[in-house]
Amino acid sequence: GGVGFLSDRQRSAAVHDSARSAGKLSHRVLETGKGGDEGTGPLETLRSACIREEVDLGGDSVGSIGSRGSFGSQGAPAPRASLRGFLAGELFPQPVYHTADAFWGQTERDRVYNALWYVPYQLERLIGLGNAICMQAFLGIFTMLPLRVGRCLVVVAGAFLSNIGLAQYPESPVRVPKKTLLRGDQIYDLICASIFVVVTLFLWHIQAGAIYFWVKEMTHEFLKLSVLHTALELGDKICCSFGIDVLEALAASCTTLSTNPTIGNARHVVADAMVALMLLLAHAGALMCQALVYGVAMNSKKNSLLALLIASNFTEIKGTVFKRYDPTKIFTLTCQDIVERFHLCVIMSFVLVEESVGSGQPLPSPRLVMQCMYVLFAEIIIDVTKHAVLGKFNDIRPGVYAEFTRDLCENLEGTQSHTVHRLVGIEPFASAALFFRVFVSFAVLQRDLFLQGRSFLVGFICAAMWFGLVAMAVVFGYATRSLAAAYLRKYTQTSNSRRVKRAISNTANKKAV
């Protein structure tokens, strides 16, 4: 979309051509300086080289150094200013044409519509794919992880029964070393499931009301609320980035333990599991406190509190647009925006459910729903503005987001629900634990209102919802991969057609010359 995208290889070639042209001129200056007289200074040498360069080009160079009289008296005198010429220029302006820059070849109109249309379109398409990846990892915790844990428990139970002589241990279709009972990925699944249960219980026993009223006491001081929101948002990003490394280290330690079961490797697994547990507890607590800050701002009578939180997000524009960014840094920034928007959706769901539980109503108030929509819409506006200005200041065209989308689609083909979170850099367990608390609170509220004394019906509904969620996760994952494959085919066809058009244009230009 837009004006297209120049690859890094083509950009390097363009820079190399420019440097080679500049090198020819400097080399000619050096040769002239070596062959000149002893009394010839460096300015005279440079002037002679520029005049010779002008002669080689046919003498049509406008504004060259030798024609302005900057060096010596050979240049033409500067024209005198006249009142008639000044008035003619003011009353009869010259026509303005589209001028393309020397590097990208884009005009002023291209830059305008890149910022107004192509950057939002390409960015939102990329963020939509990233949110689909986050949702797949999110659903995998509630669907595929319990299934894998159940399979591990069956293997452990079969081994226990075979040891006491009551049953025979079933052979696994996957080759497992003789020394271990479970593979490394199975040990990792058991540890992650245990950590997820602990984090969920931790969030469930947190007194949200106490934190809510503690935050509400600071509403009379806008600065404290804004600083608290900024600190929690920063802690969310740090925990999310560091949590991925911790989970990867835990997975590698589990694999090492399965292949070489020693006391030292077991200690490594225990240490990594404890670090992961502490980090996920901190991350989940930061997300919950951030949700309570939004709840205080939305439920207060001062609408300026919510406006203050929305306006504080605009500081991202000030902190990013005036820095130098390359495509790699922009991809990292886009992944952070993807994770931030997904977490914001989970936080808004927490705010809505907590308001319903507090009021005893089955659904939240329409006013609160509209405020949540305002926050999400403001986040979209902030992201679009930030990336549009970044592209303008760093001379990056919208096609770079199409390249990012292609890379995500290519990497998506070989991933599963338990590894897909690495593509965008999200740690899914903390947000999943917070959402599970939200779901349980909502389910308890609905049971108290409509299903009192019908425990069997409640259990049946929960089981049906879980099987439906498993089916949804399978369909959603398959649909995401199908859309990614379709995008790759379309991207390849578009690239080939542009390459053919470019070759035809170059051939026509050569024939014309």
VEXVOGU-995086 format. One record per residue (C-alpha): residue number from 0; residue in three letters; x, y, z. Coordinates in nm, 2 decimals, padded with zeros to 4 digits. Layout:
   milo   vexlo       c1       c2       c3
    NUM     ALA        X        Y        Z
...
END
This chain:
   milo   vexlo       c1       c2       c3
      0     GLY    00.00    00.00    00.00
      1     GLY    00.11    00.36   -00.04
      2     VAL    00.42    00.44   -00.24
      3     GLY    00.58    00.10   -00.18
      4     PHE    00.89    00.00    00.02
      5     LEU    01.26    00.00   -00.07
      6     SER    01.44   -00.29    00.07
      7     ASP    01.76   -00.25    00.28
      8     ARG    01.97   -00.40    00.00
      9     GLN    01.84   -00.14   -00.25
     10     ARG    01.89    00.14    00.01
     11     SER    02.25    00.03    00.06
     12     ALA    02.31    00.03   -00.31
     13     ALA    02.17    00.38   -00.34
     14     VAL    02.40    00.50   -00.07
     15     HIS    02.69    00.32   -00.22
     16     ASP    02.63    00.49   -00.56
     17     SER    02.61    00.83   -00.39
     18     ALA    02.94    00.77   -00.21
     19     ARG    03.10    00.65   -00.53
     20     SER    03.00    00.97   -00.71
     21     ALA    03.14    01.18   -00.42
     22     GLY    03.46    00.97   -00.42
     23     LYS    03.52    01.05   -00.79
     24     LEU    03.51    01.42   -00.72
     25     SER    03.74    01.40   -00.42
     26     HIS    03.98    01.17   -00.61
     27     ARG    03.99    01.43   -00.89
     28     VAL    04.06    01.70   -00.63
     29     LEU    04.35    01.50   -00.49
     30     GLU    04.50    01.44   -00.83
     31     THR    04.47    01.81   -00.92
     32     GLY    04.64    01.91   -00.59
     33     LYS    04.93    01.67   -00.65
     34     GLY    04.99    01.79   -01.01
     35     GLY    04.95    02.16   -00.93
     36     ASP    05.21    02.43   -00.86
     37     GLU    05.37    02.47   -00.53
     38     GLY    05.19    02.80   -00.47
     39     THR    04.85    02.66   -00.54
     40     GLY    04.63    02.65   -00.24
     41     PRO    04.36    02.40   -00.15
     42     LEU    04.08    02.64   -00.25
     43     GLU    04.22    02.70   -00.59
     44     THR    04.26    02.32   -00.63
     45     LEU    03.90    02.26   -00.54
     46     ARG    03.78    02.54   -00.77
     47     SER    03.98    02.39   -01.06
     48     ALA    03.83    02.05   -01.00
     49     CYS    03.48    02.18   -00.99
     50     ILE    03.52    02.37   -01.31
     51     ARG    03.67    02.06   -01.48
     52     GLU    03.37    01.86   -01.35
     53     GLU    03.14    02.12   -01.50
     54     VAL    03.32    02.10   -01.84
     55     ASP    03.29    01.72   -01.83
     56     LEU    02.91    01.75   -01.78
     57     GLY    02.87    01.97   -02.08
     58     GLY    02.89    02.31   -01.91
     59     ASP    02.52    02.30   -01.81
     60     SER    02.56    02.28   -01.43
     61     VAL    02.37    02.55   -01.26
     62     GLY    02.50    02.70   -00.94
     63     SER    02.84    02.53   -00.95
     64     ILE    03.12    02.66   -00.74
     65     GLY    03.32    02.80   -01.03
     66     SER    03.02    03.00   -01.17
     67     ARG    02.95    03.20   -00.86
     68     GLY    03.27    03.39   -00.82
     69     SER    03.33    03.24   -00.48
     70     PHE    03.69    03.16   -00.56
     71     GLY    03.89    03.43   -00.75
     72     SER    03.75    03.67   -01.00
     73     GLN    03.65    03.44   -01.28
     74     GLY    03.29    03.40   -01.16
     75     ALA    03.00    03.62   -01.29
     76     PRO    02.90    03.91   -01.07
     77     ALA    02.59    03.86   -00.86
     78     PRO    02.27    04.01   -01.01
     79     ARG    02.14    04.34   -00.85
     80     ALA    01.80    04.34   -00.67
     81     SER    01.54    04.54   -00.85
     82     LEU    01.20    04.67   -00.73
     83     ARG    01.03    04.57   -01.05
     84     GLY    01.15    04.21   -01.02
     85     PHE    01.05    04.19   -00.66
     86     LEU    00.69    04.31   -00.74
     87     ALA    00.66    04.08   -01.03
     88     GLY    00.76    03.78   -00.82
     89     GLU    00.50    03.88   -00.55
     90     LEU    00.21    03.95   -00.79
     91     PHE    00.28    03.67   -01.04
     92     PRO    00.41    03.37   -00.85
     93     GLN    00.56    03.08   -01.04
     94     PRO    00.37    02.76   -01.07
     95     VAL    00.44    02.48   -00.82
     96     TYR    00.50    02.12   -00.94
     97     HIS    00.54    01.80   -00.75
     98     THR    00.91    01.75   -00.66
     99     ALA    01.03    01.41   -00.56
    100     ASP    01.31    01.37   -00.31
    101     ALA    01.64    01.23   -00.42
    102     PHE    01.63    00.91   -00.22
    103     TRP    01.28    00.77   -00.20
    104     GLY    01.13    00.95   -00.50
    105     GLN    00.82    01.05   -00.31
    106     THR    00.65    01.39   -00.35
    107     GLU    00.49    01.61   -00.09
    108     ARG    00.15    01.46   -00.18
    109     ASP    00.28    01.12   -00.12
    110     ARG    00.41    01.21    00.22
    111     VAL    00.08    01.37    00.31
    112     TYR   -00.13    01.07    00.22
    113     ASN    00.12    00.83    00.37
    114     ALA    00.05    00.99    00.71
    115     LEU   -00.32    01.03    00.66
    116     TRP   -00.42    00.69    00.51
    117     TYR   -00.15    00.44    00.43
    118     VAL    00.02    00.44    00.77
    119     PRO   -00.31    00.39    00.97
    120     TYR   -00.42    00.12    00.72
    121     GLN   -00.09   -00.08    00.73
    122     LEU   -00.04   -00.03    01.10
    123     GLU   -00.39   -00.14    01.20
    124     ARG   -00.37   -00.45    00.98
    125     LEU   -00.04   -00.54    01.15
    126     ILE   -00.18   -00.48    01.50
    127     GLY   -00.49   -00.68    01.41
    128     LEU   -00.27   -00.98    01.32
    129     GLY   -00.07   -00.93    01.64
    130     ASN   -00.38   -00.92    01.85
    131     ALA   -00.49   -01.25    01.68
    132     ILE   -00.16   -01.40    01.78
    133     CYS   -00.20   -01.28    02.14
    134     MET   -00.55   -01.42    02.14
    135     GLN   -00.42   -01.76    02.02
    136     ALA   -00.17   -01.77    02.30
    137     PHE   -00.44   -01.65    02.55
    138     LEU   -00.68   -01.92    02.45
    139     GLY   -00.41   -02.19    02.45
    140     ILE   -00.37   -02.14    02.83
    141     PHE   -00.74   -02.23    02.89
    142     THR   -00.78   -02.51    02.63
    143     MET   -00.46   -02.68    02.51
    144     LEU   -00.26   -02.65    02.83
    145     PRO   -00.52   -02.84    03.04
    146     LEU   -00.53   -03.11    02.77
    147     ARG   -00.15   -03.15    02.77
    148     VAL   -00.15   -03.15    03.15
    149     GLY   -00.42   -03.42    03.16
    150     ARG   -00.21   -03.63    02.92
    151     CYS    00.09   -03.59    03.15
    152     LEU   -00.11   -03.70    03.45
    153     VAL   -00.23   -04.01    03.26
    154     VAL    00.13   -04.10    03.19
    155     VAL    00.23   -04.05    03.55
    156     ALA   -00.07   -04.25    03.67
    157     GLY    00.01   -04.53    03.43
    158     ALA    00.37   -04.54    03.54
    159     PHE    00.26   -04.55    03.91
    160     LEU    00.02   -04.84    03.85
    161     SER    00.28   -05.03    03.65
    162     ASN    00.53   -05.00    03.94
    163     ILE    00.28   -05.15    04.18
    164     GLY    00.18   -05.42    03.93
    165     LEU   -00.18   -05.31    03.87
    166     ALA   -00.14   -05.20    03.51
    167     GLN    00.11   -05.18    03.23
    168     TYR    00.28   -04.85    03.15
    169     PRO    00.16   -04.74    02.80
    170     GLU    00.43   -04.68    02.55
    171     SER    00.45   -04.33    02.42
    172     PRO    00.46   -04.28    02.04
    173     VAL    00.74   -04.03    02.10
    174     ARG    01.08   -04.16    02.18
    175     VAL    01.16   -04.08    02.54
    176     PRO    01.50   -04.14    02.71
    177     LYS    01.51   -04.44    02.94
    178     LYS    01.61   -04.23    03.24
    179     THR    01.31   -04.00    03.25
    180     LEU    00.94   -04.05    03.29
    181     LEU    00.83   -03.73    03.12
    182     ARG    00.98   -03.52    02.84
    183     GLY    01.11   -03.17    02.89
    184     ASP    00.80   -03.01    02.74
    185     GLN    00.57   -03.21    02.97
    186     ILE    00.76   -03.10    03.28
    187     TYR    00.74   -02.75    03.15
    188     ASP    00.36   -02.78    03.11
    189     LEU    00.31   -02.91    03.46
    190     ILE    00.52   -02.63    03.61
    191     CYS    00.34   -02.36    03.40
    192     ALA    00.00   -02.50    03.50
    193     SER    00.10   -02.49    03.87
    194     ILE    00.23   -02.14    03.84
    195     PHE   -00.09   -02.03    03.66
    196     VAL   -00.30   -02.18    03.95
    197     VAL   -00.10   -02.00    04.21
    198     VAL   -00.12   -01.66    04.03
    199     THR   -00.49   -01.70    03.99
    200     LEU   -00.54   -01.78    04.36
    201     PHE   -00.32   -01.48    04.44
    202     LEU   -00.54   -01.24    04.23
    203     TRP   -00.85   -01.40    04.38
    204     HIS   -00.75   -01.33    04.74
    205     ILE   -00.64   -00.97    04.67
    206     GLN   -00.88   -00.72    04.83
    207     ALA   -00.96   -00.52    04.53
    208     GLY   -01.18   -00.28    04.73
    209     ALA   -00.90   -00.18    04.96
    210     ILE   -00.67   -00.10    04.67
    211     TYR   -00.96    00.08    04.50
    212     PHE   -01.03    00.31    04.79
    213     TRP   -00.65    00.37    04.84
    214     VAL   -00.63    00.49    04.49
    215     LYS   -00.95    00.69    04.52
    216     GLU   -00.79    00.89    04.81
    217     MET   -00.54    01.03    04.56
    218     THR   -00.80    01.16    04.31
    219     HIS   -00.78    01.51    04.46
    220     GLU   -00.42    01.52    04.34
    221     PHE   -00.41    01.47    03.96
    222     LEU   -00.03    01.44    03.96
    223     LYS   -00.02    01.14    04.19
    224     LEU   -00.28    00.95    03.98
    225     SER   -00.10    01.02    03.66
    226     VAL    00.24    00.92    03.81
    227     LEU    00.09    00.60    03.95
    228     HIS   -00.06    00.51    03.61
    229     THR    00.27    00.58    03.43
    230     ALA    00.46    00.37    03.68
    231     LEU    00.22    00.07    03.65
    232     GLU    00.23    00.09    03.27
    233     LEU    00.61    00.09    03.28
    234     GLY    00.61   -00.20    03.52
    235     ASP    00.38   -00.39    03.29
    236     LYS    00.62   -00.35    02.99
    237     ILE    00.92   -00.45    03.20
    238     CYS    00.76   -00.76    03.34
    239     CYS    00.63   -00.86    03.00
    240     SER    00.97   -00.83    02.84
    241     PHE    01.15   -01.00    03.12
    242     GLY    00.89   -01.27    03.16
    243     ILE    00.95   -01.41    02.81
    244     ASP    01.32   -01.46    02.89
    245     VAL    01.23   -01.63    03.22
    246     LEU    00.98   -01.87    03.06
    247     GLU    01.24   -01.96    02.78
    248     ALA    01.50   -02.03    03.05
    249     LEU    01.26   -02.25    03.24
    250     ALA    01.17   -02.44    02.92
    251     ALA    01.54   -02.50    02.84
    252     SER    01.61   -02.61    03.20
    253     CYS    01.32   -02.86    03.18
    254     THR    01.46   -03.01    02.86
    255     THR    01.81   -03.03    03.01
    256     LEU    01.67   -03.21    03.32
    257     SER    01.48   -03.46    03.10
    258     THR    01.79   -03.55    02.91
    259     ASN    02.03   -03.54    03.20
    260     PRO    01.85   -03.59    03.53
    261     THR    02.10   -03.47    03.79
    262     ILE    02.07   -03.28    04.12
    263     GLY    02.22   -02.97    03.97
    264     ASN    01.98   -02.96    03.68
    265     ALA    01.69   -03.01    03.92
    266     ARG    01.81   -02.72    04.12
    267     HIS    01.82   -02.51    03.80
    268     VAL    01.46   -02.60    03.73
    269     VAL    01.35   -02.51    04.08
    270     ALA    01.53   -02.18    04.07
    271     ASP    01.38   -02.09    03.73
    272     ALA    01.04   -02.19    03.84
    273     MET    01.06   -01.97    04.16
    274     VAL    01.18   -01.67    03.95
    275     ALA    00.90   -01.72    03.70
    276     LEU    00.65   -01.74    03.98
    277     MET    00.76   -01.42    04.15
    278     LEU    00.77   -01.24    03.82
    279     LEU    00.43   -01.35    03.71
    280     LEU    00.29   -01.25    04.05
    281     ALA    00.43   -00.91    04.01
    282     HIS    00.31   -00.88    03.65
    283     ALA   -00.05   -00.99    03.74
    284     GLY   -00.05   -00.75    04.04
    285     ALA    00.06   -00.46    03.82
    286     LEU   -00.22   -00.54    03.56
    287     MET   -00.48   -00.55    03.84
    288     CYS   -00.37   -00.22    03.99
    289     GLN   -00.37   -00.06    03.65
    290     ALA   -00.73   -00.18    03.60
    291     LEU   -00.82   -00.03    03.94
    292     VAL   -00.67    00.30    03.85
    293     TYR   -00.89    00.31    03.54
    294     GLY   -01.19    00.21    03.75
    295     VAL   -01.13    00.50    03.99
    296     ALA   -01.10    00.75    03.70
    297     MET   -01.41    00.62    03.53
    298     ASN   -01.63    00.60    03.85
    299     SER   -01.53    00.94    03.98
    300     LYS   -01.75    01.24    03.94
    301     LYS   -01.46    01.44    03.80
    302     ASN   -01.45    01.36    03.43
    303     SER   -01.11    01.53    03.42
    304     LEU   -00.95    01.23    03.58
    305     LEU   -01.02    01.01    03.28
    306     ALA   -00.92    01.28    03.05
    307     LEU   -00.59    01.31    03.25
    308     LEU   -00.52    00.94    03.20
    309     ILE   -00.59    00.96    02.83
    310     ALA   -00.38    01.27    02.79
    311     SER   -00.09    01.10    02.98
    312     ASN   -00.07    00.85    02.70
    313     PHE    00.01    01.12    02.46
    314     THR    00.35    01.15    02.63
    315     GLU    00.44    00.85    02.42
    316     ILE    00.44    01.07    02.12
    317     LYS    00.68    01.32    02.28
    318     GLY    00.91    01.04    02.39
    319     THR    00.94    00.86    02.06
    320     VAL    00.89    01.09    01.76
    321     PHE    01.19    01.31    01.82
    322     LYS    01.43    01.01    01.83
    323     ARG    01.60    00.83    01.55
    324     TYR    01.43    00.51    01.46
    325     ASP    01.52    00.24    01.21
    326     PRO    01.29   -00.04    01.09
    327     THR    01.41   -00.28    01.36
    328     LYS    01.33   -00.04    01.64
    329     ILE    00.99    00.04    01.48
    330     PHE    00.91   -00.33    01.47
    331     THR    00.99   -00.35    01.84
    332     LEU    00.78   -00.05    01.91
    333     THR    00.49   -00.19    01.71
    334     CYS    00.51   -00.52    01.91
    335     GLN    00.49   -00.32    02.23
    336     ASP    00.18   -00.14    02.10
    337     ILE    00.02   -00.47    02.01
    338     VAL    00.07   -00.61    02.37
    339     GLU   -00.04   -00.28    02.52
    340     ARG   -00.37   -00.28    02.33
    341     PHE   -00.44   -00.65    02.41
    342     HIS   -00.37   -00.58    02.78
    343     LEU   -00.59   -00.27    02.77
    344     CYS   -00.88   -00.49    02.64
    345     VAL   -00.84   -00.73    02.94
    346     ILE   -00.82   -00.43    03.18
    347     MET   -01.14   -00.28    03.04
    348     SER   -01.32   -00.61    03.09
    349     PHE   -01.20   -00.62    03.45
    350     VAL   -01.34   -00.26    03.50
    351     LEU   -01.68   -00.35    03.35
    352     VAL   -01.72   -00.67    03.55
    353     GLU   -01.61   -00.52    03.88
    354     GLU   -01.86   -00.24    03.83
    355     SER   -02.13   -00.50    03.77
    356     VAL   -02.04   -00.70    04.08
    357     GLY   -02.03   -00.38    04.29
    358     SER   -02.37   -00.26    04.18
    359     GLY   -02.53   -00.61    04.17
    360     GLN   -02.65   -00.57    03.82
    361     PRO   -02.61   -00.84    03.55
    362     LEU   -02.47   -00.59    03.30
    363     PRO   -02.25   -00.28    03.34
    364     SER   -02.40    00.07    03.30
    365     PRO   -02.40    00.21    02.94
    366     ARG   -02.20    00.52    03.07
    367     LEU   -01.91    00.30    03.18
    368     VAL   -01.92    00.11    02.85
    369     MET   -01.89    00.43    02.65
    370     GLN   -01.60    00.54    02.87
    371     CYS   -01.42    00.22    02.80
    372     MET   -01.48    00.27    02.43
    373     TYR   -01.33    00.62    02.46
    374     VAL   -01.02    00.48    02.62
    375     LEU   -00.97    00.22    02.34
    376     PHE   -01.04    00.48    02.07
    377     ALA   -00.79    00.72    02.22
    378     GLU   -00.53    00.44    02.23
    379     ILE   -00.59    00.38    01.85
    380     ILE   -00.55    00.75    01.78
    381     ILE   -00.23    00.77    01.98
    382     ASP   -00.07    00.47    01.80
    383     VAL   -00.16    00.60    01.46
    384     THR   -00.04    00.95    01.53
    385     LYS    00.29    00.82    01.68
    386     HIS    00.37    00.59    01.38
    387     ALA    00.27    00.85    01.12
    388     VAL    00.50    01.11    01.27
    389     LEU    00.78    00.86    01.32
    390     GLY    00.76    00.77    00.95
    391     LYS    00.76    01.14    00.86
    392     PHE    01.06    01.23    01.07
    393     ASN    01.27    00.92    00.99
    394     ASP    01.19    00.90    00.62
    395     ILE    01.03    00.55    00.65
    396     ARG    00.75    00.46    00.41
    397     PRO    00.43    00.27    00.50
    398     GLY    00.55   -00.04    00.31
    399     VAL    00.77   -00.13    00.60
    400     TYR    00.46   -00.24    00.79
    401     ALA    00.37   -00.47    00.51
    402     GLU    00.72   -00.62    00.55
    403     PHE    00.65   -00.67    00.92
    404     THR    00.32   -00.84    00.84
    405     ARG    00.49   -01.07    00.60
    406     ASP    00.75   -01.17    00.86
    407     LEU    00.48   -01.24    01.12
    408     CYS    00.29   -01.45    00.87
    409     GLU    00.60   -01.65    00.77
    410     ASN    00.69   -01.72    01.14
    411     LEU    00.33   -01.81    01.23
    412     GLU    00.34   -02.12    01.02
    413     GLY    00.58   -02.31    01.24
    414     THR    00.44   -02.21    01.58
    415     GLN    00.18   -02.36    01.82
    416     SER   -00.03   -02.20    02.09
    417     HIS    00.24   -02.25    02.36
    418     THR    00.52   -02.08    02.15
    419     VAL    00.33   -01.82    01.94
    420     HIS    00.36   -01.56    02.21
    421     ARG    00.73   -01.52    02.12
    422     LEU    00.64   -01.36    01.79
    423     VAL    00.51   -01.04    01.94
    424     GLY    00.67   -01.05    02.28
    425     ILE    00.38   -01.11    02.51
    426     GLU    00.37   -01.30    02.84
    427     PRO    00.02   -01.45    02.84
    428     PHE   -00.01   -01.60    03.19
    429     ALA   -00.06   -01.28    03.39
    430     SER   -00.33   -01.14    03.16
    431     ALA   -00.49   -01.49    03.15
    432     ALA   -00.50   -01.51    03.53
    433     LEU   -00.66   -01.17    03.55
    434     PHE   -00.92   -01.26    03.29
    435     PHE   -01.00   -01.58    03.47
    436     ARG   -01.06   -01.39    03.79
    437     VAL   -01.29   -01.16    03.58
    438     PHE   -01.48   -01.46    03.44
    439     VAL   -01.53   -01.63    03.77
    440     SER   -01.66   -01.31    03.93
    441     PHE   -01.90   -01.26    03.64
    442     ALA   -02.01   -01.63    03.66
    443     VAL   -02.07   -01.61    04.04
    444     LEU   -02.28   -01.29    03.99
    445     GLN   -02.49   -01.46    03.72
    446     ARG   -02.54   -01.77    03.94
    447     ASP   -02.65   -01.56    04.24
    448     LEU   -02.90   -01.37    04.02
    449     PHE   -03.05   -01.64    03.81
    450     LEU   -02.92   -01.99    03.91
    451     GLN   -02.95   -02.02    04.28
    452     GLY   -02.98   -02.38    04.40
    453     ARG   -02.90   -02.53    04.06
    454     SER   -02.54   -02.65    04.10
    455     PHE   -02.58   -02.93    03.85
    456     LEU   -02.70   -02.69    03.58
    457     VAL   -02.41   -02.45    03.66
    458     GLY   -02.16   -02.73    03.62
    459     PHE   -02.31   -02.84    03.29
    460     ILE   -02.30   -02.49    03.16
    461     CYS   -01.93   -02.45    03.26
    462     ALA   -01.84   -02.78    03.09
    463     ALA   -02.03   -02.69    02.78
    464     MET   -01.86   -02.35    02.77
    465     TRP   -01.51   -02.51    02.81
    466     PHE   -01.57   -02.76    02.52
    467     GLY   -01.70   -02.47    02.31
    468     LEU   -01.39   -02.27    02.40
    469     VAL   -01.17   -02.56    02.29
    470     ALA   -01.35   -02.58    01.96
    471     MET   -01.32   -02.20    01.92
    472     ALA   -00.94   -02.22    01.99
    473     VAL   -00.89   -02.48    01.72
    474     VAL   -01.10   -02.29    01.46
    475     PHE   -00.94   -01.96    01.55
    476     GLY   -00.59   -02.10    01.52
    477     TYR   -00.65   -02.26    01.19
    478     ALA   -00.83   -01.95    01.05
    479     THR   -00.54   -01.73    01.16
    480     ARG   -00.29   -01.95    00.98
    481     SER   -00.51   -01.97    00.67
    482     LEU   -00.53   -01.59    00.65
    483     ALA   -00.15   -01.57    00.70
    484     ALA   -00.10   -01.81    00.41
    485     ALA   -00.34   -01.61    00.19
    486     TYR   -00.16   -01.29    00.27
    487     LEU    00.18   -01.44    00.18
    488     ARG    00.04   -01.55   -00.16
    489     LYS   -00.10   -01.20   -00.22
    490     TYR    00.22   -01.04   -00.11
    491     THR    00.43   -01.26   -00.34
    492     GLN    00.20   -01.19   -00.64
    493     THR    00.21   -00.81   -00.57
    494     SER    00.59   -00.82   -00.54
    495     ASN    00.64   -01.01   -00.86
    496     SER    00.41   -00.78   -01.06
    497     ARG    00.59   -00.47   -00.93
    498     ARG    00.92   -00.63   -01.02
    499     VAL    00.80   -00.70   -01.38
    500     LYS    00.67   -00.34   -01.41
    501     ARG    01.00   -00.21   -01.29
    502     ALA    01.20   -00.42   -01.54
    503     ILE    00.97   -00.31   -01.83
    504     SER    01.01    00.06   -01.73
    505     ASN    01.39    00.02   -01.70
    506     THR    01.40   -00.14   -02.05
    507     ALA    01.19    00.14   -02.20
    508     ASN    01.42    00.40   -02.04
    509     LYS    01.73    00.24   -02.18
    510     LYS    01.58    00.22   -02.53
    511     ALA    01.48    00.59   -02.51
    512     VAL    01.83    00.69   -02.41
END
